[in-house]
Amino acid sequence: MSDATLFQDAAGVARRPRRWHIAVFLLPAVLVYTAVMILPLVETLRLSLFNTVDGQSTFVGLGNFKVLFGDARWAADFWNALKNNFIFFAIHMLVQNPIGVALAAMLSTPKLRFSAVYRTAIFLPTLLSFVIVGFIWKLILSPIWGVSPYLMDLVGLKSLFSPWLGKPDSALIAVSLISVWQYVGIPMMLIYAALLNIPDEVIEAAECDGVTGWSQFWKIKLPLVLPAIGIISILTFVGNFNAFDLVYTVQGALAGPDKSTDILGTLLYRTFFGFQLQLGDRSMGATIATVMFLIILAGVAFYLFVVQRRIRRYQF
């Protein structure tokens, strides 16, 4: 390379314009995100370390967390809500995501007719308001005016009907399945998009080796969409531990019956804002919110540093 070329390269780098317009376009989004997300998060973390003593805000360190985990009145509700939250998440992982993968596999079949109609019908509930979904399913499952007893009677299964939302043993499962019905379209569409992105050469090579049908899906397609399944799993985890709206709509703030559907979101709502005769406690509400944040942070970190690294080993 000649000296003239080096001079030109150096001059070219020196004259390269600074892209101030990138900062200008990003600034509004950064300000909004900071005001809506970062500052409330920081204030929540700060508030969890304070409590009101003699009418004044006093720094108590981890005192609120000791009360939440150890005090008989608080600990019973917290551990019950945490257990229900894990059950809520497990049902989504074991029911929603496998069904989403199976639906995506069937809808990606080239010979399937009206696949666009099926995709739209399955994905449509995710666009509905949780208020509408909760109210509709309360009507459907009602033993008094619901249509479930009639529909089950048509197929000879009326004896199996039960007021599932009104029984402590089945209420959480019923609410979880309602949530599965509403959001199963999300994993379906993500897996469907991942299946469409598989190179045609890979599929053709598998067909040349005699691997077709479901065998092709299990041996070829499923390993290739594992990154998408991992993303869906962590999104399910974050979404379920942030859940509140559907449980509140179906079972109310008390998450009945007998708090059998109480999760961290509903416990946070009652604690922070108060409900009926219970007065709101901002410090304990912030403490519960901080615990939720730490649980979600731990789950996301586990996925990023453990699961995702293992998945990358199987990628091309």
Helices and strands as residue ranges (DSSP letters): H 3-14, H 20-33, I 34-38, H 39-47, E 50-53, E 56-59, H 63-70, H 72-91, I 92-96, H 97-107, H 115-123, G 124-127, H 130-141, H 148-154, G 158-160, G 164-166, H 171-183, H 185-196, H 200-208, H 213-216, I 217-221, H 222-224, H 226-241, H 245-251, H 264-273, H 282-302, I 303-307, H 308-312
